[in-house]
Amino acid sequence: MITLGTAEGDCLFEQAYQIAKKGYRVLAVYYFGKETLRPKLAHVPLEFFHMLFNLQNSLLLHIR
């Protein structure tokens, strides 16, 4: 599972933590507003989400 931040720029860490406490594997992700990301919620490349889903799948394969 992946939680994505809101338009305010957070990463929904607390929600991800609550989901994880129930036994689910979850990534809390920033997708703008951080040093290596776009500065604003505009023109976020679709490739970012593609990379994110590939990362999630890779992590799941290593955990099983």
CORMOQUI-V922145 format. One record per residue. N is the residue number from 1. RES is the residue in one small letter. NEAR is the number of other ideal C-beta (glycine too) atoms within 8 Angstrom. Layout:
N_RES_NEAR, N_RES_NEAR
//
This chain:
1_m_8, 2_i_9, 3_t_14, 4_l_7, 5_g_13, 6_t_6, 7_a_4, 8_e_5, 9_g_9, 10_d_8, 11_c_10, 12_l_11, 13_f_9, 14_e_6, 15_q_9, 16_a_14, 17_y_9, 18_q_8, 19_i_11, 20_a_10, 21_k_6, 22_k_6, 23_g_4, 24_y_7, 25_r_8, 26_v_10, 27_l_12, 28_a_10, 29_v_10, 30_y_10, 31_y_11, 32_f_13, 33_g_10, 34_k_6, 35_e_3, 36_t_3, 37_l_10, 38_r_10, 39_p_5, 40_k_6, 41_l_8, 42_a_6, 43_h_4, 44_v_10, 45_p_5, 46_l_6, 47_e_6, 48_f_10, 49_f_9, 50_h_8, 51_m_8, 52_l_12, 53_f_9, 54_n_8, 55_l_9, 56_q_10, 57_n_8, 58_s_8, 59_l_10, 60_l_9, 61_l_7, 62_h_6, 63_i_6, 64_r_4
//
